[in-house]
Structures are given as structure tokens and as C-alpha cells.
Amino acid sequence: MNNVSTPSVQGVWNPFLNRPTDLTLQQQSSSFPIAERSEYRPEVPSATEQLRILAAKMNQSDMDENLVISKGNE
């Protein structure tokens, strides 16, 4: 069993390892902060956003049902 400080010949993983290289070009041509890179973009909607979407869908379906009922009464 080997005991080394770095487990790989390539070195230790870091969060900038697989970043797109076009960021380097943007840094040279523009100043910081880069708005596109500064915004938080979650992978999935938050619980609040999911509830808003669900409420909007339910509200739309209620309006559709009311429209069908009112057309049927005419």
C-alpha cells in the first residue's frame, strides 16, 4: 500500500479543473465581475418556485373549468 500526499500523478482535483476555457478569453477582454458568471442559477427550481408553478397551473385549470361550465349553461 502506497502512502502519498497526492493520490494521483495528475494531482489533486480542484473546482477549476474542468471549467470552460472561454472564461479566460472573457477575462482578458472585459472587466470583473462578469454578470453571466456572477448570477446564481440553480439546477432545479426552489420549493417556493415549484409552489408558484403549481398554483399557476391549478389557477389555470380552475379558470378552464369555469369557462367550460359557463359555456355549458348558455
N, CA, C and O atoms as CSV, one atom per row, in Angstrom:
chain,resi,resn,atom,element,x,y,z
A,1,MET,N,N,0.843,-1.174,0.000
A,1,MET,CA,C,0.000,0.000,0.000
A,1,MET,C,C,0.888,1.236,0.000
A,1,MET,O,O,1.808,1.355,0.809
A,2,ASN,N,N,0.600,2.153,-0.916
A,2,ASN,CA,C,1.390,3.376,-1.011
A,2,ASN,C,C,0.805,4.461,-0.128
A,2,ASN,O,O,-0.414,4.591,-0.016
A,3,ASN,N,N,1.661,5.226,0.488
A,3,ASN,CA,C,1.222,6.349,1.302
A,3,ASN,C,C,1.826,7.618,0.698
A,3,ASN,O,O,3.002,7.921,0.903
A,4,VAL,N,N,1.010,8.342,-0.041
A,4,VAL,CA,C,1.484,9.563,-0.695
A,4,VAL,C,C,0.548,10.712,-0.353
A,4,VAL,O,O,-0.608,10.497,0.010
A,5,SER,N,N,1.052,11.920,-0.471
A,5,SER,CA,C,0.213,13.077,-0.148
A,5,SER,C,C,-0.776,13.385,-1.264
A,5,SER,O,O,-1.850,13.926,-1.000
A,6,THR,N,N,-0.434,13.052,-2.505
A,6,THR,CA,C,-1.376,13.226,-3.618
A,6,THR,C,C,-1.685,11.855,-4.187
A,6,THR,O,O,-0.767,11.111,-4.533
A,7,PRO,N,N,-2.966,11.502,-4.292
A,7,PRO,CA,C,-3.336,10.150,-4.701
A,7,PRO,C,C,-3.159,9.876,-6.191
A,7,PRO,O,O,-3.357,8.742,-6.626
A,8,SER,N,N,-2.796,10.872,-6.980
A,8,SER,CA,C,-2.736,10.685,-8.418
A,8,SER,C,C,-1.513,11.384,-8.991
A,8,SER,O,O,-1.007,12.347,-8.415
A,9,VAL,N,N,-1.048,10.894,-10.123
A,9,VAL,CA,C,0.058,11.539,-10.818
A,9,VAL,C,C,-0.373,12.906,-11.343
A,9,VAL,O,O,0.439,13.829,-11.406
A,10,GLN,N,N,-1.650,13.043,-11.721
A,10,GLN,CA,C,-2.167,14.291,-12.265
A,10,GLN,C,C,-2.325,15.372,-11.203
A,10,GLN,O,O,-2.418,16.551,-11.546
A,11,GLY,N,N,-2.359,15.014,-9.955
A,11,GLY,CA,C,-2.522,15.990,-8.890
A,11,GLY,C,C,-3.904,15.901,-8.275
A,11,GLY,O,O,-4.732,15.077,-8.665
A,12,VAL,N,N,-4.128,16.762,-7.312
A,12,VAL,CA,C,-5.378,16.768,-6.573
A,12,VAL,C,C,-6.436,17.511,-7.373
A,12,VAL,O,O,-6.141,18.516,-8.021
A,13,TRP,N,N,-7.679,17.014,-7.328
A,13,TRP,CA,C,-8.789,17.675,-8.016
A,13,TRP,C,C,-9.051,19.019,-7.371
A,13,TRP,O,O,-8.921,19.173,-6.157
A,14,ASN,N,N,-9.427,20.005,-8.198
A,14,ASN,CA,C,-9.847,21.299,-7.668
A,14,ASN,C,C,-11.061,21.773,-8.455
A,14,ASN,O,O,-11.291,21.281,-9.560
A,15,PRO,N,N,-11.849,22.713,-7.926
A,15,PRO,CA,C,-13.104,23.099,-8.581
A,15,PRO,C,C,-12.922,23.804,-9.919
A,15,PRO,O,O,-13.889,23.946,-10.668
A,16,PHE,N,N,-11.725,24.243,-10.236
A,16,PHE,CA,C,-11.491,24.934,-11.503
A,16,PHE,C,C,-10.929,24.002,-12.570
A,16,PHE,O,O,-10.569,24.456,-13.656
A,17,LEU,N,N,-10.852,22.733,-12.283
A,17,LEU,CA,C,-10.217,21.775,-13.179
A,17,LEU,C,C,-10.914,21.680,-14.531
A,17,LEU,O,O,-10.243,21.729,-15.562
A,18,ASN,N,N,-12.228,21.546,-14.559
A,18,ASN,CA,C,-12.951,21.347,-15.815
A,18,ASN,C,C,-13.768,22.560,-16.221
A,18,ASN,O,O,-14.812,22.408,-16.855
A,19,ARG,N,N,-13.331,23.737,-15.878
A,19,ARG,CA,C,-14.028,24.967,-16.264
A,19,ARG,C,C,-13.837,25.213,-17.752
A,19,ARG,O,O,-12.800,24.853,-18.309
A,20,PRO,N,N,-14.832,25.828,-18.409
A,20,PRO,CA,C,-14.676,26.145,-19.828
A,20,PRO,C,C,-13.538,27.146,-20.036
A,20,PRO,O,O,-13.347,28.060,-19.234
A,21,THR,N,N,-12.796,26.962,-21.111
A,21,THR,CA,C,-11.646,27.829,-21.361
A,21,THR,C,C,-12.043,29.182,-21.924
A,21,THR,O,O,-11.224,30.101,-21.936
A,22,ASP,N,N,-13.287,29.332,-22.394
A,22,ASP,CA,C,-13.697,30.635,-22.920
A,22,ASP,C,C,-13.748,31.690,-21.823
A,22,ASP,O,O,-13.755,32.885,-22.117
A,23,LEU,N,N,-13.782,31.265,-20.566
A,23,LEU,CA,C,-13.755,32.216,-19.458
A,23,LEU,C,C,-12.439,32.997,-19.453
A,23,LEU,O,O,-12.417,34.180,-19.114
A,24,THR,N,N,-11.357,32.339,-19.824
A,24,THR,CA,C,-10.061,33.006,-19.872
A,24,THR,C,C,-10.082,34.140,-20.886
A,24,THR,O,O,-9.541,35.215,-20.626
A,25,LEU,N,N,-10.700,33.912,-22.035
A,25,LEU,CA,C,-10.783,34.954,-23.060
A,25,LEU,C,C,-11.673,36.098,-22.609
A,25,LEU,O,O,-11.378,37.258,-22.897
A,26,GLN,N,N,-12.763,35.794,-21.903
A,26,GLN,CA,C,-13.649,36.836,-21.392
A,26,GLN,C,C,-12.931,37.697,-20.365
A,26,GLN,O,O,-13.143,38.908,-20.306
A,27,GLN,N,N,-12.095,37.084,-19.567
A,27,GLN,CA,C,-11.380,37.832,-18.535
A,27,GLN,C,C,-10.415,38.825,-19.153
A,27,GLN,O,O,-10.222,39.915,-18.615
A,28,GLN,N,N,-9.809,38.467,-20.269
A,28,GLN,CA,C,-8.847,39.352,-20.906
A,28,GLN,C,C,-9.534,40.525,-21.584
A,28,GLN,O,O,-8.979,41.623,-21.625
A,29,SER,N,N,-10.738,40.313,-22.119
A,29,SER,CA,C,-11.398,41.362,-22.890
A,29,SER,C,C,-12.361,42.213,-22.069
A,29,SER,O,O,-12.754,43.286,-22.525
A,30,SER,N,N,-12.748,41.782,-20.897
A,30,SER,CA,C,-13.707,42.545,-20.104
A,30,SER,C,C,-13.218,42.682,-18.669
A,30,SER,O,O,-12.240,42.058,-18.257
A,31,SER,N,N,-13.911,43.498,-17.946
A,31,SER,CA,C,-13.538,43.686,-16.549
A,31,SER,C,C,-14.462,42.860,-15.655
A,31,SER,O,O,-15.516,42.389,-16.081
A,32,PHE,N,N,-14.043,42.704,-14.432
A,32,PHE,CA,C,-14.835,41.945,-13.477
A,32,PHE,C,C,-15.836,42.833,-12.787
A,32,PHE,O,O,-15.610,44.042,-12.739
A,33,PRO,N,N,-16.905,42.337,-12.258
A,33,PRO,CA,C,-17.389,40.965,-12.359
A,33,PRO,C,C,-18.123,40.729,-13.671
A,33,PRO,O,O,-18.720,41.648,-14.232
A,34,ILE,N,N,-18.077,39.517,-14.148
A,34,ILE,CA,C,-18.805,39.121,-15.345
A,34,ILE,C,C,-20.217,38.751,-14.899
A,34,ILE,O,O,-20.402,37.819,-14.118
A,35,ALA,N,N,-21.204,39.479,-15.393
A,35,ALA,CA,C,-22.592,39.295,-14.938
A,35,ALA,C,C,-23.080,37.864,-15.158
A,35,ALA,O,O,-23.774,37.308,-14.307
A,36,GLU,N,N,-22.723,37.272,-16.283
A,36,GLU,CA,C,-23.167,35.916,-16.600
A,36,GLU,C,C,-22.651,34.912,-15.571
A,36,GLU,O,O,-23.355,33.965,-15.222
A,37,ARG,N,N,-21.446,35.111,-15.093
A,37,ARG,CA,C,-20.839,34.189,-14.133
A,37,ARG,C,C,-21.187,34.530,-12.689
A,37,ARG,O,O,-20.968,33.713,-11.795
A,38,SER,N,N,-21.721,35.713,-12.449
A,38,SER,CA,C,-21.994,36.157,-11.085
A,38,SER,C,C,-23.358,35.720,-10.577
A,38,SER,O,O,-23.576,35.678,-9.366
A,39,GLU,N,N,-24.277,35.395,-11.472
A,39,GLU,CA,C,-25.640,35.062,-11.074
A,39,GLU,C,C,-25.735,33.611,-10.623
A,39,GLU,O,O,-25.098,32.722,-11.189
A,40,TYR,N,N,-26.536,33.393,-9.603
A,40,TYR,CA,C,-26.794,32.042,-9.122
A,40,TYR,C,C,-27.875,31.410,-9.988
A,40,TYR,O,O,-28.959,31.973,-10.141
A,41,ARG,N,N,-27.587,30.260,-10.545
A,41,ARG,CA,C,-28.554,29.545,-11.368
A,41,ARG,C,C,-28.716,28.128,-10.822
A,41,ARG,O,O,-27.881,27.262,-11.082
A,42,PRO,N,N,-29.774,27.892,-10.074
A,42,PRO,CA,C,-29.961,26.553,-9.510
A,42,PRO,C,C,-30.317,25.547,-10.602
A,42,PRO,O,O,-30.907,25.900,-11.623
A,43,GLU,N,N,-29.948,24.298,-10.367
A,43,GLU,CA,C,-30.249,23.248,-11.341
A,43,GLU,C,C,-31.730,22.893,-11.347
A,43,GLU,O,O,-32.299,22.599,-12.398
A,44,VAL,N,N,-32.342,22.920,-10.188
A,44,VAL,CA,C,-33.773,22.632,-10.077
A,44,VAL,C,C,-34.458,23.835,-9.435
A,44,VAL,O,O,-33.825,24.567,-8.675
A,45,PRO,N,N,-35.727,24.048,-9.725
A,45,PRO,CA,C,-36.425,25.177,-9.098
A,45,PRO,C,C,-36.517,24.994,-7.582
A,45,PRO,O,O,-36.590,23.872,-7.082
A,46,SER,N,N,-36.513,26.103,-6.874
A,46,SER,CA,C,-36.640,26.046,-5.413
A,46,SER,C,C,-38.051,25.585,-5.052
A,46,SER,O,O,-38.935,25.530,-5.907
A,47,ALA,N,N,-38.248,25.258,-3.788
A,47,ALA,CA,C,-39.570,24.820,-3.328
A,47,ALA,C,C,-40.602,25.920,-3.541
A,47,ALA,O,O,-41.735,25.645,-3.936
A,48,THR,N,N,-40.212,27.163,-3.280
A,48,THR,CA,C,-41.127,28.285,-3.481
A,48,THR,C,C,-41.512,28.409,-4.945
A,48,THR,O,O,-42.681,28.617,-5.271
A,49,GLU,N,N,-40.528,28.282,-5.827
A,49,GLU,CA,C,-40.808,28.388,-7.260
A,49,GLU,C,C,-41.688,27.226,-7.724
A,49,GLU,O,O,-42.566,27.418,-8.565
A,50,GLN,N,N,-41.464,26.028,-7.187
A,50,GLN,CA,C,-42.309,24.886,-7.539
A,50,GLN,C,C,-43.749,25.125,-7.107
A,50,GLN,O,O,-44.678,24.786,-7.839
A,51,LEU,N,N,-43.945,25.709,-5.918
A,51,LEU,CA,C,-45.302,26.017,-5.454
A,51,LEU,C,C,-45.960,27.075,-6.331
A,51,LEU,O,O,-47.153,26.986,-6.623
A,52,ARG,N,N,-45.192,28.072,-6.751
A,52,ARG,CA,C,-45.743,29.103,-7.640
A,52,ARG,C,C,-46.192,28.503,-8.969
A,52,ARG,O,O,-47.257,28.845,-9.482
A,53,ILE,N,N,-45.384,27.616,-9.518
A,53,ILE,CA,C,-45.731,26.957,-10.782
A,53,ILE,C,C,-46.984,26.110,-10.602
A,53,ILE,O,O,-47.886,26.143,-11.439
A,54,LEU,N,N,-47.041,25.347,-9.504
A,54,LEU,CA,C,-48.203,24.506,-9.220
A,54,LEU,C,C,-49.460,25.347,-9.043
A,54,LEU,O,O,-50.520,24.991,-9.559
A,55,ALA,N,N,-49.354,26.465,-8.315
A,55,ALA,CA,C,-50.508,27.343,-8.106
A,55,ALA,C,C,-50.971,27.946,-9.426
A,55,ALA,O,O,-52.172,28.067,-9.666
A,56,ALA,N,N,-50.031,28.322,-10.280
A,56,ALA,CA,C,-50.402,28.884,-11.579
A,56,ALA,C,C,-51.120,27.838,-12.430
A,56,ALA,O,O,-52.095,28.155,-13.112
A,57,LYS,N,N,-50.640,26.591,-12.395
A,57,LYS,CA,C,-51.297,25.516,-13.148
A,57,LYS,C,C,-52.701,25.256,-12.612
A,57,LYS,O,O,-53.648,25.091,-13.382
A,58,MET,N,N,-52.828,25.219,-11.281
A,58,MET,CA,C,-54.145,24.980,-10.683
A,58,MET,C,C,-55.091,26.125,-10.987
A,58,MET,O,O,-56.268,25.906,-11.271
A,59,ASN,N,N,-54.585,27.334,-10.929
A,59,ASN,CA,C,-55.394,28.506,-11.227
A,59,ASN,C,C,-55.865,28.464,-12.681
A,59,ASN,O,O,-57.016,28.785,-12.975
A,60,GLN,N,N,-54.975,28.068,-13.580
A,60,GLN,CA,C,-55.326,27.971,-14.995
A,60,GLN,C,C,-56.365,26.876,-15.211
A,60,GLN,O,O,-57.305,27.061,-15.984
A,61,SER,N,N,-56.204,25.726,-14.529
A,61,SER,CA,C,-57.177,24.644,-14.707
A,61,SER,C,C,-58.532,25.034,-14.125
A,61,SER,O,O,-59.567,24.661,-14.678
A,62,ASP,N,N,-58.543,25.786,-13.006
A,62,ASP,CA,C,-59.807,26.277,-12.441
A,62,ASP,C,C,-60.495,27.222,-13.412
A,62,ASP,O,O,-61.712,27.165,-13.588
A,63,MET,N,N,-59.717,28.084,-14.036
A,63,MET,CA,C,-60.300,29.026,-14.999
A,63,MET,C,C,-60.842,28.283,-16.212
A,63,MET,O,O,-61.886,28.652,-16.751
A,64,ASP,N,N,-60.136,27.234,-16.648
A,64,ASP,CA,C,-60.614,26.433,-17.776
A,64,ASP,C,C,-61.924,25.726,-17.418
A,64,ASP,O,O,-62.838,25.671,-18.240
A,65,GLU,N,N,-62.023,25.183,-16.192
A,65,GLU,CA,C,-63.252,24.514,-15.763
A,65,GLU,C,C,-64.408,25.500,-15.699
A,65,GLU,O,O,-65.520,25.181,-16.119
A,66,ASN,N,N,-64.155,26.694,-15.176
A,66,ASN,CA,C,-65.200,27.709,-15.100
A,66,ASN,C,C,-65.663,28.121,-16.489
A,66,ASN,O,O,-66.845,28.389,-16.701
A,67,LEU,N,N,-64.743,28.169,-17.422
A,67,LEU,CA,C,-65.086,28.537,-18.791
A,67,LEU,C,C,-65.982,27.466,-19.406
A,67,LEU,O,O,-66.962,27.788,-20.078
A,68,VAL,N,N,-65.650,26.192,-19.180
A,68,VAL,CA,C,-66.448,25.095,-19.724
A,68,VAL,C,C,-67.831,25.090,-19.083
A,68,VAL,O,O,-68.828,24.903,-19.781
A,69,ILE,N,N,-67.912,25.293,-17.776
A,69,ILE,CA,C,-69.202,25.293,-17.079
A,69,ILE,C,C,-70.067,26.449,-17.561
A,69,ILE,O,O,-71.258,26.273,-17.816
A,70,SER,N,N,-69.471,27.628,-17.687
A,70,SER,CA,C,-70.260,28.785,-18.116
A,70,SER,C,C,-70.707,28.643,-19.570
A,70,SER,O,O,-71.781,29.126,-19.925
A,71,LYS,N,N,-69.917,27.997,-20.412
A,71,LYS,CA,C,-70.340,27.772,-21.795
A,71,LYS,C,C,-71.467,26.748,-21.847
A,71,LYS,O,O,-72.356,26.844,-22.693
A,72,GLY,N,N,-71.434,25.760,-20.937
A,72,GLY,CA,C,-72.469,24.741,-20.900
A,72,GLY,C,C,-73.804,25.287,-20.426
A,72,GLY,O,O,-74.851,24.769,-20.814
A,73,ASN,N,N,-73.790,26.321,-19.597
A,73,ASN,CA,C,-75.022,26.913,-19.071
A,73,ASN,C,C,-75.715,27.806,-20.086
A,73,ASN,O,O,-76.907,28.081,-19.942
A,74,GLU,N,N,-75.025,28.251,-21.077
A,74,GLU,CA,C,-75.611,29.185,-22.055
A,74,GLU,C,C,-76.558,28.526,-23.004
A,74,GLU,O,O,-77.121,29.189,-23.875
